[in-house]
């Protein structure tokens, strides 16, 4: 029974992912998925060197915004066919220990919310349900950010957040201009 439930969760995760790609394809006809860095980002494993991470992302169409400095690499590319900023953090000896993607608004609040909900649903299926929390914004009084977090194992924390107030904002090169944020932290080497 346990194996059946595990397989059902994995199947539901992939069905949700296919739905998400299909949904994006409806609103972006003729999308060039070859230039999308989502797969390269998601498959970058903890411990990967900075050079290999950068090459993997460049091969998927991303470009360097800020070269590796103080263990941090910033790149710009596309994620699910939307403009995105990627930030990678590296342990000085052990490699990749943090990765995050900041996804730009589509210009439509309903589409942004749908993408966020699709991510949230897929992660709930894969890692177990979590409660969405409304967190007050650090700098703007009265503004809320919706946040979810999962701990798939004792060393990894995944955070997904959505800021509906910055939907429709023209995306610059700042992560704070982007309403959807997905962050992976690997804490094993920091303990």
N, C-alpha and C positions, 0 to 999 in steps of 0.2 A: 504494500500500500504506500509506503514511504517513497519508494522509487517511482511509483505512478504519479504521486503528487509532485515530485521533483521534475519529472519529465513534462508534466502539465504546465508547471510554472515556466520552464524554459521555452516550451512551445508558445505559451501566451506572450512571453517577452518578444519572441521573434515575430509573432503575428502583429503585435503592437508596433514594432520597428518597421515592418512592411507597410502597415497602415500609415505611419508617419511619413514615410518616403512617398507613398501614393498621394497623400494629402498635399504635400509640398509640390509634387509634380502637377497636380491640378491647377495650382495657382501660379506656377512658374513654368509655362510651356517651353519645351525644348531645353530644359535645364541641362547644363553641362556637368554631370556628376563626376566626371574625371577630374575636374578642378576642385572638388570638394574634399576638405581635409578631415572630415568627421571620422572616417575609418582609421586614418593614420593617428589621429589624436586618441581615439578610444583604444586602439591596440598598442599604444606606447606603454610598455610595462615598467613597473618600478625597478630601478637598478640600471636602466638603459643609460648609456653614456650621453653626454651633451651633444657630441658630434653626430652620433647615430640618430638621436632624437631630431636634431636640426635637419639632417639629410632626409629622414623619413617625411618630415613635414614639408620640406621643399619639393620633394618628389610628388607630393599631393597638391602642389600649387601654392603653398603658403610662402610668404616672404618674411625676412627678418626685419623687425622694426627696431629692436635694440639687441645688439649682439650679447653673448654670454658675458655677464659682469656680476661679480659677487654671487655667483651661483644661480643667476636668474637669466632666462632667455625669453624674449617677447617676440611674437610673430603675428602676422595678419594673414587671414585666408578666408575660407568659406566653411561654414558648418551647416549642414542641411540646406545648402544653397543660400545661406544668408551671410552677410559680412560678419566676421568674428575676429576677436583678439584672443590669442593663445598665450598663456604664461606658464613656463615650466621652471620648476625649482630643482636644484641638484645638491645632493650631499657632497661635500668636498672629496670623499673617497669612494662612496658607494653608488653614485649616479642619481637618476631621477627619483625624487621623493614627493613631488607635488606637481600637479597639472591642473590647469583651469581654462575654461573657455567662456568668453563673454560674447553673447550672441546679440546682434543688432535687431532692432524692431523691423518688422515687415512694412510698417506704416499703417497697419490695421490692428487695432487693439484686440479684436476677436481672434484674428489669426495668431497673434502673439500668445494670447491666453490658451488657445488650442494647442500650440506647440509645447508650451509649459506643461499643460495637463497631460499631453501624450508622454512626455518625459517622465512626469510624476507617476503616471499609471504603469509605465514600463518598469521603472525602478521599484515600485510597490510589488509588482508581480515577481520580479527577480530577487529582491532582498527582503521582502516582507513589508506590510503596511506600516506607514509612519504617519503621525499627525502633522498636518500643516500648521505652522505657527505664524502669526502676524507679529512682526517685530518692528518697533518704532525705528524710523530712519535716524541715523547718527547725527546728521547735520540739519535736516529739515523737519521742523516740528509739525506734528499732525500727519506725517506721511508714513505709510506702512510698506514693508517688504514682506512677502510671503516666503517662508523658508521651510525646507524639509531636510532631514539628514538620515542617512543609513549607515550602519556599521556592518559590512558584510563579513568581516573577521576582526580580530582584536587589534590589528595593525592598520586598518584602512577605514577612513571616514569619507563618505560621499555627501556633498551638500548641493542642493538645487535651490535656487532662489529666483523670485520673480518680482520686479518692481513695476507695477502697472502705471505709475506716474510718468515714466520716461518712455512709454510707448509713443510712437510717432516722432520721436526726436531724431534729428539727423545724426547718424553715427560718426563720431570723430575717432581718433586713435586712443581715446581714453576708455578703459573698461567701465567707468561710471556712467557712460552714455548708453549702455546696453542693458535692456530689461531682463534678459534671461542669463543666469550664471550657473555653471556646473563646475564644481571643484572637487578634486580627489586629493586627499592627503594621506601619506604613508608615514606612520609615526614610529615604526620599529627602530629606526636608527637614531631617533631623538630621545629615546628613553635611557 
